[in-house]
Amino acid sequence: MLELRPNCELCDCDLPPDSRQARICSYECTYCADCVERVLHDVCPTCGGGFAPRPIRPQRAWRAEKRLGLAHHPASVVRVHSPYSMADIKAHIARILPLSPQQR
């Protein structure tokens, strides 16, 4: 199950569980759509992979027997920040950007 991190790891803007602006890589690094497009250019500063929109977890359990939804599996409240400096991120992106996400 996805962790649903509460913030962009770069600009620290809030990304609540129902945010349509949240983007994740395959390791769940979480960034806002603006940082992914304008700063990261679809290159994860940690793994080098691309990003996809983060799915929105349903508010309620639509099948009571399954105990799903935010009421049973709440989003994380732990804010995560990228450990990399902006200079390191830019160098990482420059090295990887020529490759498509499928080639990385």
N, C-alpha and C positions, 0 to 999 in steps of 0.2 A: 504494500500500500504506500502511496506517495506521502512524503512527509508534509507537504504543503507549507513551505517556509513562508514567514510573514513579511519578507522584505526583499528588495533588490540588493544583491550582494555588492553592487558598485555604488549606486547613488543613495541607497538606504530608503527609497520611497516605500510606502506601505503597499503590500500586495495581499489583500485579504483573500480568503478561500474562494470567493466568487469573482475575483478579478479576471477580466478578459485581457489584461495587459501582462500577465505573468508568463514568462518563458522559461523552459527548463531544458537542460541537456540530458543525456542518458544516465548521468550520475546524480540528477536532481539539483545541480547547481541552478540557482534561481536568479533571474534578472528581469527587469521590466522591458517591455517591447522597445521603448525609446533607447535604452542603453544597448540592447542587442543590435538594433539597426544602426544607430549613429556612432557608437563608440566601439563595440565589439565586432561589428560587421559579420555577425553570425558565426563567430569563432569563440568557443568557450575558453576562457583564460586558464582553466584548470586542465581539461582533458583534450582540448583542440577540436572537439566535435561541434556539431551544429545545434540549433535550438528548435523546439516545437512549442506551440501553445500548451500551457499547463491545463489539464482537464479540471473542470469544476466539479467538486464533490457535492452530491445532493445534500440539501439541508436536512431532510428527514429520511427515515427508513421507509421506503415504499413497500417493502416486503418485511413485515414485522418479525418474522421468524429468522431473518438474516442479520438483524441488528447492525445495519449499515447506516451510512450518512454521518454528517458532522456531529450529531448528538452522541453517537457511539464512538466515532473516530475523529476527534477534533483536530484542527490544524495545529501545527507547532506554534509556540509563542517565542521560541529561541531565535533571536536575530543572528543571521550569519553574514559575515563580511569577507570579501575576497582578501586573501593574504598577500596578494601581489600588488606591487606598486604600479602606477599608471605607465611608467617607462617600461617596466617588464611586460605588462600587458600589450603595449604597442609593439614591442619587439617580437613577442610571441605571435601576435596577429600577422605581422608583416611576413614572418617565416611560413605561416600556414595558409594565409588568405588565397594564394593562387590555386590551391587545391579545393575541389568541391568537397562537401561533407562526405560523399561516398568514397572519395579517394583518401581521406584522412585515416 
